[in-house]
Amino acid sequence: MSHILVNVAWPYANGPRHIGHVAGFGVPSDVYARYERMKGNDVLMVSGTDEHGTPILVEADKEGVSAQELANRYNRVITKD
């Protein structure tokens, strides 16, 4: 048995989830992790959101809120999905 670490690319927390999130990081990493588990390997899959990028700052500026407020709001939305 091998130990496999799957590091998932982090989406920006600047809006609700959309199909690009699923196609870009959600499904491919999940399929790979499940495949490795089916082979009997021990798999740890790690993900999160990126709260420190330009998309966060731009969207926060458009909405007139701080980047932290925006990231917190969309993290709540994303984790409910």
N, CA, C and O atoms as a printed pandas DataFrame, in Angstrom:
     atom_number atom_name residue_name chain_id  residue_number  x_coord  y_coord  z_coord
0              1         N          MET        A               1    0.842   -1.174    0.000
1              2        CA          MET        A               1    0.000    0.000    0.000
2              3         C          MET        A               1    0.892    1.243    0.000
3              4         O          MET        A               1    1.878    1.325    0.731
4              5         N          SER        A               2    0.518    2.196   -0.833
5              6        CA          SER        A               2    1.226    3.476   -0.887
6              7         C          SER        A               2    0.419    4.547   -0.170
7              8         O          SER        A               2   -0.800    4.439   -0.032
8              9         N          HIS        A               3    1.109    5.569    0.277
9             10        CA          HIS        A               3    0.456    6.738    0.867
10            11         C          HIS        A               3    0.461    7.827   -0.202
11            12         O          HIS        A               3    1.520    8.230   -0.685
12            13         N          ILE        A               4   -0.722    8.296   -0.564
13            14        CA          ILE        A               4   -0.879    9.275   -1.638
14            15         C          ILE        A               4   -1.444   10.564   -1.052
15            16         O          ILE        A               4   -2.428   10.539   -0.311
16            17         N          LEU        A               5   -0.820   11.686   -1.385
17            18        CA          LEU        A               5   -1.315   13.001   -0.996
18            19         C          LEU        A               5   -1.799   13.710   -2.254
19            20         O          LEU        A               5   -1.036   13.905   -3.200
20            21         N          VAL        A               6   -3.077   14.094   -2.258
21            22        CA          VAL        A               6   -3.647   14.835   -3.382
22            23         C          VAL        A               6   -3.871   16.266   -2.919
23            24         O          VAL        A               6   -4.725   16.525   -2.070
24            25         N          ASN        A               7   -3.101   17.196   -3.481
25            26        CA          ASN        A               7   -3.252   18.621   -3.170
26            27         C          ASN        A               7   -4.115   19.250   -4.250
27            28         O          ASN        A               7   -3.723   19.315   -5.415
28            29         N          VAL        A               8   -5.283   19.708   -3.854
29            30        CA          VAL        A               8   -6.245   20.259   -4.800
30            31         C          VAL        A               8   -5.977   21.749   -4.996
31            32         O          VAL        A               8   -5.729   22.471   -4.030
32            33         N          ALA        A               9   -6.027   22.208   -6.246
33            34        CA          ALA        A               9   -5.875   23.644   -6.521
34            35         C          ALA        A               9   -6.969   24.412   -5.793
35            36         O          ALA        A               9   -8.119   23.976   -5.747
36            37         N          TRP        A              10   -6.609   25.546   -5.232
37            38        CA          TRP        A              10   -7.563   26.321   -4.444
38            39         C          TRP        A              10   -8.293   27.337   -5.296
39            40         O          TRP        A              10   -7.662   28.115   -6.012
40            41         N          PRO        A              11   -9.630   27.342   -5.227
41            42        CA          PRO        A              11  -10.382   28.396   -5.915
42            43         C          PRO        A              11  -10.336   29.682   -5.096
43            44         O          PRO        A              11  -10.156   29.645   -3.879
44            45         N          TYR        A              12  -10.496   30.804   -5.762
45            46        CA          TYR        A              12  -10.606   32.071   -5.038
46            47         C          TYR        A              12  -11.990   32.155   -4.407
47            48         O          TYR        A              12  -12.976   31.715   -4.998
48            49         N          ALA        A              13  -12.058   32.719   -3.215
49            50        CA          ALA        A              13  -13.335   32.881   -2.510
50            51         C          ALA        A              13  -13.933   34.237   -2.853
51            52         O          ALA        A              13  -14.240   35.030   -1.963
52            53         N          ASN        A              14  -14.100   34.506   -4.158
53            54        CA          ASN        A              14  -14.624   35.802   -4.577
54            55         C          ASN        A              14  -16.009   35.706   -5.199
55            56         O          ASN        A              14  -16.496   36.677   -5.779
56            57         N          GLY        A              15  -16.640   34.564   -5.087
57            58        CA          GLY        A              15  -17.988   34.381   -5.614
58            59         C          GLY        A              15  -18.444   32.960   -5.367
59            60         O          GLY        A              15  -17.665   32.118   -4.921
60            61         N          PRO        A              16  -19.721   32.691   -5.658
61            62        CA          PRO        A              16  -20.229   31.329   -5.443
62            63         C          PRO        A              16  -19.569   30.339   -6.405
63            64         O          PRO        A              16  -18.975   30.724   -7.411
64            65         N          ARG        A              17  -19.690   29.076   -6.070
65            66        CA          ARG        A              17  -19.125   28.046   -6.949
66            67         C          ARG        A              17  -19.814   28.085   -8.305
67            68         O          ARG        A              17  -20.968   28.496   -8.421
68            69         N          HIS        A              18  -19.083   27.647   -9.331
69            70        CA          HIS        A              18  -19.633   27.564  -10.678
70            71         C          HIS        A              18  -19.006   26.361  -11.377
71            72         O          HIS        A              18  -18.147   25.685  -10.812
72            73         N          ILE        A              19  -19.437   26.101  -12.598
73            74        CA          ILE        A              19  -19.004   24.903  -13.317
74            75         C          ILE        A              19  -17.488   24.869  -13.524
75            76         O          ILE        A              19  -16.902   23.789  -13.586
76            77         N          GLY        A              20  -16.857   26.020  -13.629
77            78        CA          GLY        A              20  -15.402   26.053  -13.774
78            79         C          GLY        A              20  -14.686   25.497  -12.563
79            80         O          GLY        A              20  -13.640   24.861  -12.694
80            81         N          HIS        A              21  -15.246   25.733  -11.370
81            82        CA          HIS        A              21  -14.657   25.153  -10.168
82            83         C          HIS        A              21  -14.716   23.628  -10.237
83            84         O          HIS        A              21  -13.739   22.945   -9.933
84            85         N          VAL        A              22  -15.854   23.113  -10.632
85            86        CA          VAL        A              22  -16.037   21.659  -10.685
86            87         C          VAL        A              22  -15.107   21.039  -11.715
87            88         O          VAL        A              22  -14.419   20.060  -11.427
88            89         N          ALA        A              23  -15.086   21.607  -12.914
89            90        CA          ALA        A              23  -14.275   21.045  -13.993
90            91         C          ALA        A              23  -12.788   21.262  -13.771
91            92         O          ALA        A              23  -11.971   20.431  -14.169
92            93         N          GLY        A              24  -12.431   22.372  -13.139
93            94        CA          GLY        A              24  -11.024   22.717  -12.995
94            95         C          GLY        A              24  -10.305   22.026  -11.863
95            96         O          GLY        A              24   -9.128   21.688  -11.989
96            97         N          PHE        A              25  -10.993   21.809  -10.758
97            98        CA          PHE        A              25  -10.289   21.191   -9.634
98            99         C          PHE        A              25  -11.126   20.151   -8.903
99           100         O          PHE        A              25  -10.569   19.191   -8.371
100          101         N          GLY        A              26  -12.426   20.308   -8.859
101          102        CA          GLY        A              26  -13.258   19.428   -8.043
102          103         C          GLY        A              26  -13.304   17.993   -8.523
103          104         O          GLY        A              26  -12.946   17.073   -7.787
104          105         N          VAL        A              27  -13.740   17.801   -9.747
105          106        CA          VAL        A              27  -13.930   16.446  -10.268
106          107         C          VAL        A              27  -12.607   15.726  -10.532
107          108         O          VAL        A              27  -12.446   14.593  -10.078
108          109         N          PRO        A              28  -11.652   16.333  -11.245
109          110        CA          PRO        A              28  -10.416   15.589  -11.533
110          111         C          PRO        A              28   -9.695   15.084  -10.284
111          112         O          PRO        A              28   -9.257   13.934  -10.246
112          113         N          SER        A              29   -9.571   15.925   -9.274
113          114        CA          SER        A              29   -8.861   15.493   -8.066
114          115         C          SER        A              29   -9.647   14.437   -7.305
115          116         O          SER        A              29   -9.061   13.511   -6.744
116          117         N          ASP        A              30  -10.976   14.569   -7.280
117          118        CA          ASP        A              30  -11.805   13.583   -6.595
118          119         C          ASP        A              30  -11.736   12.231   -7.300
119          120         O          ASP        A              30  -11.628   11.193   -6.646
120          121         N          VAL        A              31  -11.798   12.239   -8.624
121          122        CA          VAL        A              31  -11.716   10.991   -9.395
122          123         C          VAL        A              31  -10.377   10.303   -9.140
123          124         O          VAL        A              31  -10.328    9.091   -8.931
124          125         N          TYR        A              32   -9.301   11.072   -9.158
125          126        CA          TYR        A              32   -7.977   10.492   -8.926
126          127         C          TYR        A              32   -7.870    9.903   -7.518
127          128         O          TYR        A              32   -7.355    8.799   -7.342
128          129         N          ALA        A              33   -8.353   10.638   -6.525
129          130        CA          ALA        A              33   -8.288   10.144   -5.144
130          131         C          ALA        A              33   -9.101    8.858   -4.990
131          132         O          ALA        A              33   -8.652    7.910   -4.347
132          133         N          ARG        A              34  -10.290    8.829   -5.579
133          134        CA          ARG        A              34  -11.124    7.619   -5.493
134          135         C          ARG        A              34  -10.468    6.435   -6.196
135          136         O          ARG        A              34  -10.529    5.307   -5.707
136          137         N          TYR        A              35   -9.842    6.691   -7.339
137          138        CA          TYR        A              35   -9.138    5.648   -8.075
138          139         C          TYR        A              35   -8.026    5.045   -7.221
139          140         O          TYR        A              35   -7.893    3.824   -7.137
140          141         N          GLU        A              36   -7.233    5.900   -6.593
141          142        CA          GLU        A              36   -6.140    5.411   -5.752
142          143         C          GLU        A              36   -6.671    4.634   -4.546
143          144         O          GLU        A              36   -6.074    3.637   -4.140
144          145         N          ARG        A              37   -7.787    5.085   -3.973
145          146        CA          ARG        A              37   -8.383    4.348   -2.844
146          147         C          ARG        A              37   -8.873    2.972   -3.293
147          148         O          ARG        A              37   -8.723    1.987   -2.571
148          149         N          MET        A              38   -9.465    2.911   -4.501
149          150        CA          MET        A              38   -9.944    1.627   -5.018
150          151         C          MET        A              38   -8.789    0.651   -5.221
151          152         O          MET        A              38   -8.979   -0.561   -5.124
152          153         N          LYS        A              39   -7.602    1.165   -5.500
153          154        CA          LYS        A              39   -6.421    0.317   -5.652
154          155         C          LYS        A              39   -5.860   -0.118   -4.301
155          156         O          LYS        A              39   -4.905   -0.892   -4.242
156          157         N          GLY        A              40   -6.460    0.386   -3.206
157          158        CA          GLY        A              40   -6.019   -0.010   -1.878
158          159         C          GLY        A              40   -5.019    0.929   -1.235
159          160         O          GLY        A              40   -4.460    0.613   -0.185
160          161         N          ASN        A              41   -4.786    2.071   -1.844
161          162        CA          ASN        A              41   -3.831    3.021   -1.286
162          163         C          ASN        A              41   -4.484    3.911   -0.236
163          164         O          ASN        A              41   -5.694    4.136   -0.250
164          165         N          ASP        A              42   -3.668    4.403    0.659
165          166        CA          ASP        A              42   -4.104    5.338    1.697
166          167         C          ASP        A              42   -3.992    6.744    1.112
167          168         O          ASP        A              42   -2.893    7.202    0.798
168          169         N          VAL        A              43   -5.135    7.435    0.963
169          170        CA          VAL        A              43   -5.159    8.723    0.269
170          171         C          VAL        A              43   -5.632    9.829    1.200
171          172         O          VAL        A              43   -6.637    9.688    1.897
172          173         N          LEU        A              44   -4.894   10.925    1.199
173          174        CA          LEU        A              44   -5.305   12.140    1.897
174          175         C          LEU        A              44   -5.471   13.217    0.833
175          176         O          LEU        A              44   -4.522   13.551    0.124
176          177         N          MET        A              45   -6.695   13.763    0.725
177          178        CA          MET        A              45   -6.967   14.821   -0.242
178          179         C          MET        A              45   -7.197   16.117    0.525
179          180         O          MET        A              45   -8.060   16.177    1.401
180          181         N          VAL        A              46   -6.423   17.158    0.197
181          182        CA          VAL        A              46   -6.463   18.423    0.925
182          183         C          VAL        A              46   -6.886   19.545   -0.019
183          184         O          VAL        A              46   -6.381   19.653   -1.137
184          185         N          SER        A              47   -7.818   20.380    0.445
185          186        CA          SER        A              47   -8.250   21.526   -0.342
186          187         C          SER        A              47   -8.574   22.694    0.570
187          188         O          SER        A              47   -8.405   22.606    1.786
188          189         N          GLY        A              48   -9.033   23.770   -0.005
189          190        CA          GLY        A              48   -9.401   24.968    0.742
190          191         C          GLY        A              48   -9.787   26.056   -0.235
191          192         O          GLY        A              48  -10.182   25.763   -1.363
192          193         N          THR        A              49   -9.679   27.301    0.178
193          194        CA          THR        A              49   -9.918   28.425   -0.723
194          195         C          THR        A              49   -8.780   29.424   -0.585
195          196         O          THR        A              49   -8.138   29.516    0.461
196          197         N          ASP        A              50   -8.541   30.166   -1.650
197          198        CA          ASP        A              50   -7.491   31.178   -1.653
198          199         C          ASP        A              50   -8.125   32.528   -1.342
199          200         O          ASP        A              50   -8.950   33.021   -2.111
200          201         N          GLU        A              51   -7.746   33.118   -0.232
201          202        CA          GLU        A              51   -8.325   34.392    0.189
202          203         C          GLU        A              51   -7.394   35.570   -0.070
203          204         O          GLU        A              51   -7.676   36.678    0.386
204          205         N          HIS        A              52   -6.298   35.364   -0.785
205          206        CA          HIS        A              52   -5.288   36.419   -0.905
206          207         C          HIS        A              52   -4.908   36.707   -2.348
207          208         O          HIS        A              52   -3.729   36.892   -2.649
208          209         N          GLY        A              53   -5.883   36.747   -3.243
209          210        CA          GLY        A              53   -5.554   36.998   -4.640
210          211         C          GLY        A              53   -6.225   38.244   -5.187
211          212         O          GLY        A              53   -7.106   38.829   -4.558
212          213         N          THR        A              54   -5.788   38.632   -6.369
213          214        CA          THR        A              54   -6.343   39.807   -7.034
214          215         C          THR        A              54   -7.853   39.705   -7.245
215          216         O          THR        A              54   -8.549   40.703   -7.053
216          217         N          PRO        A              55   -8.398   38.534   -7.635
217          218        CA          PRO        A              55   -9.851   38.466   -7.812
218          219         C          PRO        A              55  -10.634   38.860   -6.553
219          220         O          PRO        A              55  -11.710   39.449   -6.651
220          221         N          ILE        A              56  -10.102   38.541   -5.389
221          222        CA          ILE        A              56  -10.755   38.921   -4.131
222          223         C          ILE        A              56  -10.773   40.440   -3.997
223          224         O          ILE        A              56  -11.809   41.032   -3.696
224          225         N          LEU        A              57   -9.631   41.059   -4.219
225          226        CA          LEU        A              57   -9.525   42.515   -4.074
226          227         C          LEU        A              57  -10.421   43.254   -5.060
227          228         O          LEU        A              57  -11.066   44.237   -4.696
228          229         N          VAL        A              58  -10.465   42.789   -6.299
229          230        CA          VAL        A              58  -11.282   43.441   -7.323
230          231         C          VAL        A              58  -12.762   43.344   -6.968
231          232         O          VAL        A              58  -13.481   44.342   -7.024
232          233         N          GLU        A              59  -13.217   42.155   -6.606
233          234        CA          GLU        A              59  -14.633   41.968   -6.263
234          235         C          GLU        A              59  -15.001   42.746   -5.006
235          236         O          GLU        A              59  -16.077   43.339   -4.946
236          237         N          ALA        A              60  -14.139   42.755   -4.016
237          238        CA          ALA        A              60  -14.401   43.506   -2.781
238          239         C          ALA        A              60  -14.520   44.995   -3.083
239          240         O          ALA        A              60  -15.388   45.674   -2.535
240          241         N          ASP        A              61  -13.658   45.498   -3.946
241          242        CA          ASP        A              61  -13.711   46.908   -4.326
242          243         C          ASP        A              61  -15.027   47.227   -5.033
243          244         O          ASP        A              61  -15.640   48.262   -4.772
244          245         N          LYS        A              62  -15.461   46.331   -5.935
245          246        CA          LYS        A              62  -16.735   46.536   -6.636
246          247         C          LYS        A              62  -17.910   46.584   -5.663
247          248         O          LYS        A              62  -18.842   47.368   -5.843
248          249         N          GLU        A              63  -17.861   45.739   -4.626
249          250        CA          GLU        A              63  -18.957   45.651   -3.660
250          251         C          GLU        A              63  -18.827   46.656   -2.525
251          252         O          GLU        A              63  -19.757   46.820   -1.736
252          253         N          GLY        A              64  -17.691   47.329   -2.433
253          254        CA          GLY        A              64  -17.494   48.313   -1.377
254          255         C          GLY        A              64  -17.321   47.711    0.008
255          256         O          GLY        A              64  -17.720   48.308    1.008
256          257         N          VAL        A              65  -16.726   46.524    0.062
257          258        CA          VAL        A              65  -16.457   45.860    1.344
258          259         C          VAL        A              65  -14.975   45.515    1.406
259          260         O          VAL        A              65  -14.266   45.613    0.405
260          261         N          SER        A              66  -14.514   45.112    2.579
261          262        CA          SER        A              66  -13.111   44.700    2.693
262          263         C          SER        A              66  -12.923   43.316    2.073
263          264         O          SER        A              66  -13.867   42.535    1.950
264          265         N          ALA        A              67  -11.695   43.040    1.693
265          266        CA          ALA        A              67  -11.384   41.724    1.124
266          267         C          ALA        A              67  -11.697   40.615    2.120
267          268         O          ALA        A              67  -12.176   39.552    1.727
268          269         N          GLN        A              68  -11.434   40.844    3.396
269          270        CA          GLN        A              68  -11.712   39.833    4.418
270          271         C          GLN        A              68  -13.208   39.568    4.543
271          272         O          GLN        A              68  -13.623   38.416    4.670
272          273         N          GLU        A              69  -14.023   40.627    4.509
273          274        CA          GLU        A              69  -15.481   40.449    4.583
274          275         C          GLU        A              69  -15.984   39.619    3.405
275          276         O          GLU        A              69  -16.802   38.715    3.572
276          277         N          LEU        A              70  -15.487   39.939    2.218
277          278        CA          LEU        A              70  -15.901   39.211    1.025
278          279         C          LEU        A              70  -15.494   37.744    1.108
279          280         O          LEU        A              70  -16.305   36.857    0.842
280          281         N          ALA        A              71  -14.246   37.488    1.474
281          282        CA          ALA        A              71  -13.760   36.110    1.579
282          283         C          ALA        A              71  -14.551   35.335    2.617
283          284         O          ALA        A              71  -14.907   34.180    2.384
284          285         N          ASN        A              72  -14.830   35.947    3.755
285          286        CA          ASN        A              72  -15.615   35.269    4.793
286          287         C          ASN        A              72  -17.009   34.920    4.287
287          288         O          ASN        A              72  -17.502   33.817    4.524
288          289         N          ARG        A              73  -17.643   35.857    3.592
289          290        CA          ARG        A              73  -19.004   35.612    3.090
290          291         C          ARG        A              73  -19.018   34.455    2.105
291          292         O          ARG        A              73  -19.839   33.545    2.225
292          293         N          TYR        A              74  -18.110   34.482    1.126
293          294        CA          TYR        A              74  -18.125   33.427    0.123
294          295         C          TYR        A              74  -17.605   32.100    0.659
295          296         O          TYR        A              74  -17.991   31.050    0.146
296          297         N          ASN        A              75  -16.762   32.110    1.651
297          298        CA          ASN        A              75  -16.382   30.845    2.291
298          299         C          ASN        A              75  -17.597   30.194    2.936
299          300         O          ASN        A              75  -17.753   28.974    2.874
300          301         N          ARG        A              76  -18.463   30.998    3.558
301          302        CA          ARG        A              76  -19.699   30.442    4.138
302          303         C          ARG        A              76  -20.584   29.855    3.044
303          304         O          ARG        A              76  -21.155   28.778    3.214
304          305         N          VAL        A              77  -20.699   30.567    1.915
305          306        CA          VAL        A              77  -21.514   30.083    0.798
306          307         C          VAL        A              77  -20.934   28.786    0.243
307          308         O          VAL        A              77  -21.665   27.819    0.028
308          309         N          ILE        A              78  -19.628   28.763    0.012
309          310        CA          ILE        A              78  -18.976   27.595   -0.576
310          311         C          ILE        A              78  -19.086   26.375    0.333
311          312         O          ILE        A              78  -19.318   25.268   -0.152
312          313         N          THR        A              79  -18.924   26.557    1.633
313          314        CA          THR        A              79  -18.965   25.402    2.533
314          315         C          THR        A              79  -20.369   24.856    2.720
315          316         O          THR        A              79  -20.530   23.724    3.176
316          317         N          LYS        A              80  -21.388   25.632    2.380
317          318        CA          LYS        A              80  -22.766   25.121    2.449
318          319         C          LYS        A              80  -23.083   24.217    1.274
319          320         O          LYS        A              80  -23.972   23.372    1.372
320          321         N          ASP        A              81  -22.357   24.379    0.137
321          322        CA          ASP        A              81  -22.629   23.588   -1.076
322          323         C          ASP        A              81  -22.369   22.127   -0.848
323          324         O          ASP        A              81  -22.546   21.319   -1.759
